[in-house]
Amino acid sequence: MKPTHHLSPRLYLDVVPAADSTTLHLAVKGLLDYENGDDFLEEATRHMTARPELHDLRLDCSGLEGIDSTGLSVFLMLHRRTTAAGVTLRLESRPAFLERLLNLTGTLPYLAPAAADPTSRARRRNVDMAYGREPQDGMSADPPGAGPRASRPETTL
C-alpha cells in the first residue's frame, strides 16, 4: 500500500512504489493552488532529498483536478530544485487543462521536455498566430509563397 500525504482538504500526494531507489513516483490528486502550493513543494522536496541516489522524479498528474498560477510556480520551483540536484523531473499523465496551461505559458519545454518536439513548436506557433502575435520560432506566419500581409487599418477611439 502506498503512503498518502494529505496536504490540504483539496490536495493529496501519494508515494507510488518504484522498481528501484533511483526513481521516485509521486501521484498528485486534487487542486494545486495558493492554499497548498508551499506544502506540496515542501513535501515533494522532502521526498527528493531523502534519496541521495535519486535520478528521476516522476509526478503522476492524472489525479490533478486543477491548478492556478501558484501551482504552476510550484512546479517551476520544483524543476529548479530537481535540476540543481541532478534529478530529472517528469510530469506524467498530464490532463488536457495542464497541457494547455504549459503550452500557453511557454513552460512545456521546462516541465515536459519530451513533449517539446516539433509538434509542440507547431502548437505554440498556432497559439501565437491565434493571438495575432508574430511566431516566436523565427518562422513567418504566412504560408510559403504568400505575398505581403495586408495590414489592418488603424482605428482611433
Long-range contacts (C-beta under 8 A, 24 or more apart in sequence): 2-27, 5-43, 7-36, 7-39, 7-40, 7-43, 8-35, 8-36, 8-39, 10-35, 10-36, 11-36, 11-39, 11-40, 12-63, 13-40, 13-43, 13-44, 15-47, 16-60, 21-51, 21-53, 21-54, 22-53, 22-54, 22-55, 22-56, 23-54, 23-55, 23-56, 23-57, 23-58, 24-48, 24-51, 24-54, 24-56, 24-57, 24-58, 25-58, 25-60, 26-57, 26-58, 26-59, 26-60, 27-59, 27-60, 27-62, 27-63, 28-59, 28-60, 28-61, 28-63, 28-64, 29-63, 29-64, 29-65, 30-63, 30-64, 30-65, 31-64, 31-65, 31-66, 31-67, 31-71, 32-64, 32-66, 32-67, 32-68, 32-70, 32-71, 32-74, 32-75, 33-66, 33-67, 33-68, 33-70, 33-71, 34-68, 34-70, 37-70, 37-71, 37-73, 37-74, 38-74, 40-71, 40-74, 41-74, 41-77, 41-78, 44-78, 45-78, 45-81, 48-81, 48-82, 48-85, 48-87, 49-85, 54-85, 54-87, 55-86, 55-87, 55-88, 56-87, 56-88, 56-90, 57-82, 57-87, 57-88, 57-89, 57-90, 58-90, 58-92, 59-89, 59-90, 59-91, 59-92, 60-92, 60-93, 61-91, 61-92, 61-93, 61-94, 61-95, 61-98, 62-92, 62-93, 62-95, 64-94, 64-95, 64-98, 66-97, 67-97, 67-98, 67-101, 72-101, 72-105, 72-107, 75-107, 75-111, 76-107, 76-110, 76-111, 79-110, 79-111, 90-114, 103-127
